[in-house]
């Protein structure tokens, strides 16, 4: 078993999906985007899974909506943190 291949934090997927949805990757260079992601993920709880289907099957609709809101809140926090540093490209 390779831990990094078999297990991942579900919030990572939710964060990437929301970053793409909001087109945040266009606002920052790669280094700043990596810092942005770390900052956002550090605001979120860990939710480790092996398969995406596990989350779909074992989570209620209200729990999924709450997780998505947490991601949006973490993105707001990370946006403010990056703005304070002054590393925005756009």
C-alpha positions in Angstrom: 0.0 0.0 0.0 1.2 3.5 -0.8 -0.5 5.8 1.6 -0.3 8.9 -0.7 -1.9 6.9 -3.6 -4.6 5.1 -1.6 -5.8 7.6 0.9 -6.5 11.3 0.5 -8.3 14.1 2.3 -11.7 14.7 0.7 -11.4 18.4 1.4 -8.5 18.6 -1.1 -10.9 17.7 -3.9 -13.6 20.1 -2.7 -11.0 22.9 -2.5 -9.6 22.2 -6.0 -13.2 22.1 -7.4 -14.1 25.4 -5.8 -10.8 27.0 -6.9 -11.6 26.0 -10.5 -15.2 27.2 -10.2 -14.0 30.6 -8.9 -11.1 30.7 -11.4 -8.7 31.5 -8.5 -5.8 29.8 -10.3 -5.8 32.7 -12.8 -5.2 35.2 -9.9 -1.9 33.8 -8.6 1.4 32.4 -9.7 2.1 28.7 -8.9 4.0 29.4 -5.7 1.3 31.8 -4.3 -1.4 29.3 -5.3 0.4 26.5 -3.4 0.6 28.8 -0.3 -3.1 29.7 -0.9 -4.1 26.0 -0.9 -2.1 25.2 2.2 -3.7 28.2 4.0 -7.2 27.2 3.0 -6.7 23.5 3.8 -5.3 24.4 7.3 -8.7 26.0 8.0 -10.5 22.8 7.2 -10.9 19.5 9.2 -9.4 16.3 7.8 -11.8 13.9 6.1 -9.7 11.0 4.8 -11.2 8.6 2.3 -10.1 6.0 -0.2 -12.8 6.4 -2.8 -14.9 9.3 -3.8 -18.0 7.1 -3.9 -17.5 6.6 -0.1 -18.4 10.3 0.5 -21.3 10.2 -1.9 -22.8 7.1 -0.2 -22.0 7.9 3.5 -22.7 11.6 3.6 -26.1 13.3 3.8 -27.0 16.2 1.5 -26.9 18.6 4.4 -23.4 17.4 5.4 -22.1 17.8 1.8 -23.5 21.3 1.7 -21.9 22.2 5.0 -18.5 20.9 3.7 -18.9 23.0 0.6 -19.6 26.1 2.7 -16.6 25.4 4.9 -14.5 25.3 1.7 -15.9 28.6 0.6 -15.1 30.1 4.0 -11.6 28.7 4.0 -11.1 30.3 0.5 -12.2 33.7 1.8 -9.7 33.3 4.7 -6.9 32.3 2.4 -7.7 35.2 0.0 -7.5 37.7 2.8 -4.2 36.2 4.0 -2.6 36.3 0.6 -3.8 39.9 0.1 -2.1 40.9 3.4 1.1 39.4 2.1 0.8 41.3 -1.2 1.6 38.4 -3.4 -1.4 38.6 -5.8 -0.7 38.7 -9.5 -4.1 40.0 -10.4 
